[in-house]
Amino acid sequence: MDNKKMEIIEAIKKYHTIIIHRHVNPDPDALGSQLGLKRLLKDSCPSKEVYAVGEEVDKLLFIGDM
């Protein structure tokens, strides 16, 4: 595994609370990536607190909740 991947894995292991941000005025890709990463982390590390944050966009609520 390369160094960057190991850095990310070590950071995830190090912290109990993880907050996932995204850019303002998101498109479906931004929301899908953010919520997909949240699900992946919660499924892999159920004891961690994982939050996806940002303003909700009415027309994109079908993708998931912040």
ZISUL-V874697 format. One record per residue. RES is the residue in one small letter. SS is DSSP state (@ for helix, = for strand, . for the rest). Layout:
# ZISUL-V874697
{{RES:SS} {RES:SS}}
This chain:
# ZISUL-V874697
{{m:.} {d:.} {n:@} {k:@} {k:@} {m:@} {e:@} {i:@} {i:@} {e:@} {a:@} {i:@} {k:@} {k:@} {y:.} {h:.} {t:=} {i:=} {i:=} {i:=} {h:.} {r:.} {h:.} {v:.} {n:.} {p:.} {d:.} {p:@} {d:@} {a:@} {l:@} {g:@} {s:@} {q:@} {l:@} {g:@} {l:@} {k:@} {r:@} {l:@} {l:@} {k:@} {d:@} {s:@} {c:.} {p:.} {s:.} {k:.} {e:=} {v:=} {y:=} {a:=} {v:.} {g:.} {e:.} {e:.} {v:.} {d:@} {k:@} {l:@} {l:.} {f:.} {i:.} {g:.} {d:.} {m:.}}
